[in-house]
Amino acid sequence: MRRFFFSSLLLMFLLPFAYFLAASFADQWRFPALWPPGWTLQHWAALGGAQWSQSALQSLALAALVGAFATALGFWTAHGLSQSPQARRWLLWAYFPYAFSPVIYAHGLKYFFNVAHLSGQFWGVLLAQLVLCYPFAVLLFYTHFDVRMREMEALSYTLGAGPRAVWRRVLIPVSRPALLLCFFQIFLISWFDYGLSSVIGLGQVRTLTVAVYQYITEANTGLAAVSACLLCLPPLVLLWVNQAFLQKNLNT
């Protein structure tokens, strides 16, 4: 019974990926046909175009930069909040961006980005995603700086370490698993973002997620499936890297 349960869960997990992969090679696969009438490589052949390369590079650059900046800023902010008697009051503001749908939140920010002439710009989308992801990093790291971490930091100062040495030799090395976890989470949030990328980007910052929705609205199933396959690849790689890192830490 347990094997059947886990096999069913695995099948449910793999079926969407199998469908995307099959649809990316299918030739004119339309409802109600249960199987494509033929197979083709023309959808994947379109990857050689400059538009695809630009979309993939923009998605990768956005996710990596937002992940790095939000993780670093969130780690530094949470460290300061952990020593503040009014931390709880400040943390309430960190939940504010998640009180709205991402699309509604993006329209709320759009006016300010238009005034700052950042709409339709790569750096504008990056800043908008950073505004959304930075509070998430703060909330994640605030629980990381518990009593044990504060006592470890105080002990380091007692033994004569300076602020730079405490950060470089104590806080960052001890927090490496949490830093990687936060980076992976924010990378995925940025990678799969559609609301901010479409509203703030004005269609000019064409990420892979925006491309998927564009091809879906155009009823271009083949190219939408190719985009979906490309979207699924980095999360699977990050999942493998995360598991390998955790396994290495357990072995050591």
MOTA-V948682 format. One record per residue. N is the residue number from 1. PSI is psi in whole degrees, 0 to 359 (none if undefined). BURIAL is b if it has 9 or more other C-alpha atoms within 8 Angstrom, else e. Layout:
n=N psi=PSI burial=BURIAL
n=N psi=PSI burial=BURIAL
This chain:
n=1 psi=318 burial=e
n=2 psi=320 burial=e
n=3 psi=319 burial=e
n=4 psi=320 burial=e
n=5 psi=312 burial=e
n=6 psi=327 burial=e
n=7 psi=322 burial=e
n=8 psi=319 burial=e
n=9 psi=317 burial=e
n=10 psi=320 burial=e
n=11 psi=318 burial=e
n=12 psi=327 burial=e
n=13 psi=323 burial=e
n=14 psi=335 burial=e
n=15 psi=314 burial=e
n=16 psi=320 burial=e
n=17 psi=320 burial=b
n=18 psi=321 burial=e
n=19 psi=315 burial=e
n=20 psi=316 burial=b
n=21 psi=317 burial=b
n=22 psi=318 burial=e
n=23 psi=331 burial=b
n=24 psi=337 burial=b
n=25 psi=355 burial=b
n=26 psi=148 burial=b
n=27 psi=108 burial=b
n=28 psi=56 burial=e
n=29 psi=105 burial=b
n=30 psi=152 burial=e
n=31 psi=140 burial=e
n=32 psi=19 burial=e
n=33 psi=131 burial=e
n=34 psi=347 burial=e
n=35 psi=143 burial=e
n=36 psi=144 burial=b
n=37 psi=340 burial=e
n=38 psi=174 burial=e
n=39 psi=150 burial=e
n=40 psi=157 burial=e
n=41 psi=6 burial=e
n=42 psi=329 burial=e
n=43 psi=318 burial=b
n=44 psi=333 burial=b
n=45 psi=335 burial=e
n=46 psi=350 burial=e
n=47 psi=341 burial=e
n=48 psi=352 burial=e
n=49 psi=156 burial=e
n=50 psi=330 burial=e
n=51 psi=318 burial=e
n=52 psi=314 burial=b
n=53 psi=318 burial=b
n=54 psi=318 burial=b
n=55 psi=315 burial=b
n=56 psi=317 burial=b
n=57 psi=320 burial=e
n=58 psi=317 burial=b
n=59 psi=315 burial=b
n=60 psi=317 burial=b
n=61 psi=317 burial=e
n=62 psi=311 burial=b
n=63 psi=317 burial=b
n=64 psi=315 burial=b
n=65 psi=316 burial=b
n=66 psi=318 burial=b
n=67 psi=316 burial=b
n=68 psi=312 burial=b
n=69 psi=313 burial=b
n=70 psi=321 burial=b
n=71 psi=314 burial=b
n=72 psi=313 burial=e
n=73 psi=319 burial=b
n=74 psi=322 burial=b
n=75 psi=315 burial=b
n=76 psi=319 burial=e
n=77 psi=315 burial=b
n=78 psi=326 burial=b
n=79 psi=317 burial=b
n=80 psi=320 burial=e
n=81 psi=328 burial=b
n=82 psi=342 burial=b
n=83 psi=5 burial=e
n=84 psi=135 burial=e
n=85 psi=344 burial=e
n=86 psi=26 burial=e
n=87 psi=319 burial=b
n=88 psi=321 burial=e
n=89 psi=318 burial=e
n=90 psi=326 burial=e
n=91 psi=333 burial=b
n=92 psi=325 burial=e
n=93 psi=335 burial=e
n=94 psi=337 burial=b
n=95 psi=348 burial=b
n=96 psi=315 burial=e
n=97 psi=341 burial=b
n=98 psi=9 burial=e
n=99 psi=350 burial=e
n=100 psi=163 burial=e
n=101 psi=146 burial=e
n=102 psi=324 burial=b
n=103 psi=317 burial=b
n=104 psi=318 burial=e
n=105 psi=321 burial=b
n=106 psi=319 burial=b
n=107 psi=330 burial=b
n=108 psi=329 burial=e
n=109 psi=342 burial=b
n=110 psi=321 burial=b
n=111 psi=314 burial=e
n=112 psi=325 burial=e
n=113 psi=328 burial=b
n=114 psi=317 burial=b
n=115 psi=321 burial=e
n=116 psi=2 burial=e
n=117 psi=39 burial=e
n=118 psi=350 burial=b
n=119 psi=140 burial=b
n=120 psi=9 burial=b
n=121 psi=149 burial=b
n=122 psi=315 burial=b
n=123 psi=335 burial=e
n=124 psi=316 burial=b
n=125 psi=320 burial=b
n=126 psi=315 burial=b
n=127 psi=320 burial=e
n=128 psi=317 burial=b
n=129 psi=326 burial=b
n=130 psi=322 burial=b
n=131 psi=325 burial=e
n=132 psi=321 burial=b
n=133 psi=334 burial=b
n=134 psi=314 burial=b
n=135 psi=326 burial=b
n=136 psi=317 burial=b
n=137 psi=321 burial=b
n=138 psi=314 burial=b
n=139 psi=322 burial=b
n=140 psi=317 burial=b
n=141 psi=339 burial=b
n=142 psi=320 burial=b
n=143 psi=340 burial=e
n=144 psi=324 burial=e
n=145 psi=73 burial=b
n=146 psi=192 burial=b
n=147 psi=320 burial=e
n=148 psi=316 burial=e
n=149 psi=319 burial=b
n=150 psi=321 burial=b
n=151 psi=323 burial=e
n=152 psi=320 burial=e
n=153 psi=316 burial=b
n=154 psi=321 burial=e
n=155 psi=322 burial=e
n=156 psi=317 burial=b
n=157 psi=323 burial=b
n=158 psi=325 burial=e
n=159 psi=2 burial=e
n=160 psi=7 burial=e
n=161 psi=144 burial=b
n=162 psi=172 burial=e
n=163 psi=317 burial=e
n=164 psi=318 burial=e
n=165 psi=323 burial=b
n=166 psi=317 burial=b
n=167 psi=316 burial=b
n=168 psi=326 burial=b
n=169 psi=346 burial=e
n=170 psi=294 burial=b
n=171 psi=311 burial=b
n=172 psi=313 burial=b
n=173 psi=319 burial=e
n=174 psi=328 burial=e
n=175 psi=9 burial=e
n=176 psi=315 burial=e
n=177 psi=319 burial=e
n=178 psi=323 burial=b
n=179 psi=316 burial=b
n=180 psi=319 burial=e
n=181 psi=315 burial=b
n=182 psi=317 burial=b
n=183 psi=315 burial=b
n=184 psi=316 burial=b
n=185 psi=314 burial=b
n=186 psi=325 burial=b
n=187 psi=315 burial=b
n=188 psi=322 burial=b
n=189 psi=313 burial=b
n=190 psi=320 burial=b
n=191 psi=320 burial=b
n=192 psi=5 burial=e
n=193 psi=135 burial=b
n=194 psi=318 burial=b
n=195 psi=305 burial=b
n=196 psi=321 burial=b
n=197 psi=322 burial=b
n=198 psi=320 burial=b
n=199 psi=311 burial=b
n=200 psi=325 burial=b
n=201 psi=343 burial=b
n=202 psi=26 burial=b
n=203 psi=353 burial=b
n=204 psi=336 burial=e
n=205 psi=93 burial=b
n=206 psi=94 burial=b
n=207 psi=173 burial=b
n=208 psi=324 burial=b
n=209 psi=318 burial=b
n=210 psi=322 burial=b
n=211 psi=320 burial=b
n=212 psi=311 burial=b
n=213 psi=325 burial=b
n=214 psi=315 burial=e
n=215 psi=328 burial=b
n=216 psi=316 burial=b
n=217 psi=333 burial=e
n=218 psi=0 burial=e
n=219 psi=30 burial=e
n=220 psi=84 burial=b
n=221 psi=321 burial=b
n=222 psi=309 burial=b
n=223 psi=327 burial=b
n=224 psi=321 burial=b
n=225 psi=321 burial=b
n=226 psi=315 burial=b
n=227 psi=319 burial=b
n=228 psi=320 burial=b
n=229 psi=318 burial=b
n=230 psi=325 burial=b
n=231 psi=326 burial=b
n=232 psi=340 burial=e
n=233 psi=307 burial=e
n=234 psi=318 burial=e
n=235 psi=321 burial=b
n=236 psi=321 burial=e
n=237 psi=317 burial=e
n=238 psi=323 burial=b
n=239 psi=318 burial=e
n=240 psi=316 burial=e
n=241 psi=318 burial=e
n=242 psi=317 burial=b
n=243 psi=321 burial=e
n=244 psi=321 burial=e
n=245 psi=316 burial=e
n=246 psi=320 burial=e
n=247 psi=322 burial=e
n=248 psi=319 burial=e
n=249 psi=323 burial=e
n=250 psi=323 burial=e
n=251 psi=330 burial=e
n=252 psi=none burial=e
